[in-house]
Amino acid sequence: MERIDVAVIGGGQSGLAAAHALRQHGLLPVVLEQSDRAAGSWPRYYDSLTLFSPARYSSLPGMPFPGGDPDRYPRRDEVVAYLSAYAARLDAEVRTGQRVTAVRQVGKEFELALEGGDRLAARAVVAASGSFGHPYRPALPGLEGFGGEVLHAADYRNPRPFAGRRVVVAGARNSAVQIAAELATVARVTLASRSPVKFTRQRIAGRDLHFWLKRTGLDAAPLGRLVRTPPTQLVIDDGRYRGALTQGAPDRRELFTGFEGTKATWPDGAHEQVDTVLLATGYRPDLPYLAVLDGALDAAGRPSHRDGISPTHEGLAFVGLEWQRSLSSNSLRGVGRDAARVARRLAAHLERS
């Protein structure tokens, strides 16, 4: 069995940031990415996805986001190219096509089972596999009886297949609003949610929101120690999305109360034919490989950790969790800070062991 220093599971922004930080401490990480390239989930996001943070606030440690205008908002494909370039210049081994199916602790080491039957032994493990592979599909009223098409935002790419259709987008966060507004250019769309959409302005006093988050220190504040359940995310808006809702494209309604066949029932008792329900309901940590590691996950499948360090398994750490330590923990601009803290703790642990 091959033995390595640190196994980093996931080759997206979190895994690459973790590998960079581990190298700063003289450790030799091996990044295990299940897809064919080190860009994480970004290649699978919808085509029009645009970052909420400007390029100047969207970099991993050691490599500024390239391009001309640092105040522009990079598109999905720019991020994919950036992560691919970052991986190529990273002073660490990145192995693609390596899906980890299980992690077990054997003595002071971890044993990783890979799809196909291979195994690795590692002195430490960093779980950095994100959440895109685990879309959250809540039990919404009557949805199990809906006779039409049910999709998740993870399945959405562009509006073309939905032209002329009646679509209900369930959700009230950034992706829900963005996708609903885009679909409304070709289809009749309702944004349905239990609570109203809450907006925040993208630019305040002539500066991007992220300038103020950094200036005030709020972006890096360790709020994750106090917040067990992340608060409702505000929709960052330059005026387009609030305007689209005001114009009814999409319209916004309280969440449906049930379905009969392909007919939705609304809270006011109205019934309406619907072709597609698209769930923009977020994601959960994608950590099935830790299920056999007693105590690593709670009953809901969420990782047990403090600032990214497992309290039950020495040498196990997490990077890239939502609100792992701060509100920017799972973003390009913030994941490097968490990765640096985790790497420092792992280096100290390995030096003692």
N, C-alpha and C positions, 0 to 999 in steps of 0.2 A: 504494500500500500504506500502510495506517495505521501510524504509528510511535508507540510508547508507551514510558514510562520503564521499568517493571518488570512483567513478566507473571508472575502467580501462578497456577499451574495447580492447581486444586482449591479448592472453596469450603466445605470442612468446617472443623473446628476448627483444623487446621494452616494452611490458607490464610488464614483470617480472622485468626489470631494473627500470621501473617507480614505481612499487609496493615497491621494496626495498628502493628506495629513499624517497618515501612518508612515510614509516615507520620510517626512520631516523628523520623525523620531527614530529613524534608522531601522524600522521594521520592513519586512518584505511581504507585502500583501499580494494575493492573487485574486483578481476580480473574476467572478463567475457570472456570466450573463447568458440567460437562456435564449435570447434571440440571436440573429446573425450579425448584429452590430451593437457597439456600445453607445446607445443613445436613449436607453430606457424606453419609456412609453411614448415619448414625443412623436415618433413617426406614425403612431396610431391615433393621435388626436385629430379632431375635425380640421378640415383643410384651412379654414379661415381663422383659426385660433391665433390671437395676438396677445402678447404679454401685457399685463397691467403695469409693469414697471419698465421705465426707459432702459435703454441699453446700458447706460452708465451704472445702473443699479442691478444689473442682471448677469453678473460675472461670478464664476467660481474662482477660488483662490489661485493666484499665480498666472492668470490669463484673462486680460480684459476682453469684454465682448467686442468683436471687431466691427468695422464699418465706419461710415462717415459721421453721421449725426448722432452724438451720444444721447440726445434727448428723444430719439425716435423710439417707437414701440415695436420690437422685433416680432416677426411672424414665426409660425411653427417651423417652417423649413430652415429658417435662419438658426433657430435653436438646435435643430438636428445637426446642421453642419458644424455649429460651434462645439457641441458635445463630441462629435466624431473627431474633430481636430484636437480637442482637449485630450481625448483618449489616446490619440496617436502620439502625442508628445509627452504623455505621462510616463514617469520613470517607475513603472510597475507593470507586471504581466496582466494582460486582459485576455481571458479565454471566452470566446463566444460559443454559442450552441451548447452551453453547459447548464442544464436545469437541475437544481438541487431538489431532491424529493424528500429528504429527511436529514435531520441533524440529531445526533445522540452524543451524550457525554460519556466518555470512557476514561475513567481515572481523571487525570488533569488535562486530557485532550478532548477534542471534539472529533467525532467521525461523521463525515458527510457522505451520504449516498447520492449518486448522480443518476439521472435517467440513462438507461442503457447498462447499468450494473457496475460502473466504476465507483471507487470510493477514495476519499481523501481523509487524511488526518491533519488537524490544524490545532495550533496552540490557542488560538482565539478566533472568534467569528463575529463579523459585523453584518447584521441583517439590514440590507439597504434596498429591499425589493419594492419599495413604494406601495401603491394601493391600486393602480389602474387595473391590475389583474383580478381585483375583487370588487366589482361594481355592487353598490348597495341597492337592493330592490326591496323596499319596504312593503308591508302588507297594506296596500291602499284599499279603501272601501269598494268591495265588489269586483276588484280588478281580475281576480281569478276566474270570473265568469265572462270576461270580455271576449267577444268572438272575433275581434279585429287583430291588428298587429301591435305587439308590445315590444318596444325596443328600449335600450338604455343609451344614455349619451355616449357610452363607450363604443356603441355600434354606429354612431352617426358620423358621417364624413362631410356631406354637402347637401344642399336642398333639392337637387335635381330629381331624385326619385320620388319626391313628395309633391311635385307640381299638381295643382288642382285638387289636392286632398284636404280632408278635414282632420286636423292634428291637434291633440292636446298635449302640451308639454307640462309635466308635473315637476315643480321645483320653484325656488325663489332666489337662488344664488347666481353667481356670475355666469356660469355655463348655461343655466336654464334660461336666463334673460337673453344672452347672446344668441343661443340656438333658436329660441322662439322668434326673436326679431329677424334673424336671417331666413327662417322658414316662412315668415309672413310675407316675404317678397314673392313667393310662388304659391302659397297655400293659405287656407283660412285657419288661423292658429289661435288657440287660447292658452294662456299661461295660467295654470291652476296650482294653487298653493293654500295651505292652511292659514298662513298669515301674509300680510301685505309685503311687497318687495321694499326693502330698505336700501336706499341709495346713499352713496357718499361721492363727493365731487372728486374727479381725477386731478384737477388743478385748483389750488387754493392760493390766492394772492399772487397769481402768476407763476407759481411753482408746482411741480408735480407732487402728489400726495406723498410719494416715497422720500422726497427731499425733507418734508416735515417729520416723517416717521424717524428718519435717521437723525435729523437735527435735535429732536426731542429725546432721543434714546429709546423711544417706545418700541421701535422695530426689534431691538435686541434685548429688551427687558425680559427677565426670567419669569414671565407670567404663567408659563406652563406648570410651574411648581404649585400655583394656586388654582389653576383651572383644570379640573379633571375632564369636563366635557367642553369642547371648544364652543364659544358663543356663535350665534348666527352670523354668518359672513355677510358683510355689506357689499352691495353691488357697486363696483367702481365705475363711474359713468362720466363721460365728457359731454353729456347732454343728449346723445343719440338715443339711448335706451329709454330714458324717462320720456323723451319726446315720442318714441314709437308707441309706448303704452298709452300715452295721452291721446294719440291718434287712433288707438284701437287696432294697431297692427304690430304685435298681437294685442288682443284684448286680455284683461285679467279677471279671473273669477275665483271665488272660493272653491276649494277642492270638491270634485264630484262626490256624490254620496253612494253611487253604485252603478252597475251596468246590467242591462238585459240584452244579451246577444251583442249587437254592435251599437246599441243605444245607451248613451250616458244619461244619468240622472243628476241634475244639478240641485243645489240646496234650495232653490226656489220652486222645485217640483217640475221644472221643465225637462223634457226628454229630447235628445238630439243624436242623430246618426254621427258616429265617429269612425274614421278609418284607422288612425294610428294613435297610440298613447306612447309618448317618449318620456322615459324616466330620467330626469336630470337631478338625481337624488344623491349624488356623491358616491364615495368609495370608502372602503374600510381597509386597514392594513392587510397586505397580501403575504401572509406568513404560514402557509400550510405545512411547510417543512419543519416548523418548530412544534407541531402538535404532539409529537412523541417525546418532547423534552419537558418533563414534569415541572410545572410551575413557571415556565417561560411565558405562557399566555394565560389570560383569565378565562372565565367560562364563556365570555362572548368572543373569544379569539383575539382580544387586544393584548398587546405586549405589556408585561409587568416591567417597569423600569423607573429609574430616577435619573433625570437628565441624560437618558439614553443608555444607562448602565443597568444590566439585569441584577436584581438583588438576590436572586436564587442560584445563578450560575456564573461563577467567576470566569471572566474571559468572553462573555457574551455581551454584545452591545448592539444598539440600534441607531441608525442615522436616517433622517428624512421623514420622521413621523410628523403629522400635523400637530402643531403646538407641543412638540417634544420639549422645547424649552422656551420658545418665544413664538410670536405670531408669524415670523418669517422662517420657521424651522424647515418647512418642506418646500422652500423656494430657492431659485438659483442664487438670489442675493444673500440668503441666510443660512443655507445648509452647511456652508464652509465653517461657520462659527461652531455649530454643533459638532461637526466632524473633528475639529481641532480639539475640543474638550474630550470627546470620546477617545481619540487617539492618545492623548496624554494619559488618560486613565488606564487604557490598555497597556501602554508602554510601561507604566509603573507596575502593573500587575505581572506582566511577563518578566520584568526584571527581578521581581521577588520570587517567582516560581522556578 
